[in-house]
Amino acid sequence: MPMDPVGRFLAALDPHHREAVSGTPREEQERLAAAWERELEADTELDSLDELSPSAAEAEAARRVLDRENG
């Protein structure tokens, strides 16, 4: 499992979005990964989901970040 935030964020994405985000500049990937980490830390619903399935919580947070970006 990747240890850096960008690698963890990319791993949480579905394959289609992972490919799209991987094609963006590293700075953009870092910005999205930081937003993803904030989402994981701030959302109490994700805390409950994280207890049941950490990977599902990470995937949901990644989906939310991309949804906000695509507006």
C-alpha positions in Angstrom: 0.0 0.0 0.0 1.4 3.4 -0.9 2.5 5.5 2.1 2.5 9.0 0.6 -0.7 11.0 0.5 -0.9 11.2 -3.3 -0.3 7.4 -3.7 -3.0 6.7 -1.1 -5.4 9.1 -2.8 -4.8 7.5 -6.2 -5.3 4.0 -4.7 -8.7 5.1 -3.2 -10.0 6.3 -6.6 -11.9 4.1 -9.0 -9.8 3.1 -12.1 -11.3 5.7 -14.4 -10.7 8.6 -12.1 -7.3 7.2 -11.1 -6.2 7.3 -14.7 -7.5 10.9 -15.1 -5.9 12.2 -12.0 -2.7 10.4 -12.7 -2.5 12.5 -15.9 -2.6 15.8 -14.1 0.5 17.7 -12.9 2.0 16.6 -9.6 1.0 19.8 -7.9 -2.7 19.2 -8.8 -2.4 15.6 -7.5 -1.0 16.9 -4.2 -3.7 19.5 -3.9 -6.4 16.9 -4.4 -4.7 14.5 -2.0 -4.6 17.2 0.7 -8.3 17.9 0.2 -9.0 14.2 0.4 -7.1 14.0 3.7 -9.1 16.9 5.1 -12.3 15.2 4.0 -11.3 12.0 5.9 -10.4 14.0 9.0 -13.4 16.3 9.1 -16.4 14.1 8.2 -17.9 12.2 11.1 -19.9 9.9 8.9 -16.7 8.7 7.3 -15.4 7.9 10.8 -18.2 5.4 11.3 -17.6 3.9 7.9 -13.9 3.8 8.5 -14.5 1.5 11.5 -16.3 -0.9 9.3 -14.2 -0.6 6.1 -11.3 1.8 5.9 -11.0 1.4 2.1 -14.7 2.2 1.6 -14.3 5.4 3.7 -11.2 6.4 1.7 -13.0 5.7 -1.6 -16.1 7.7 -0.5 -13.9 10.7 0.6 -12.1 10.5 -2.8 -15.4 10.5 -4.6 -16.6 13.6 -2.7 -13.4 15.5 -3.4 -13.7 14.8 -7.1 -17.4 15.7 -7.1 -16.6 19.1 -5.6 -13.9 19.6 -8.1 -16.2 18.8 -11.0 -18.9 20.9 -9.4 
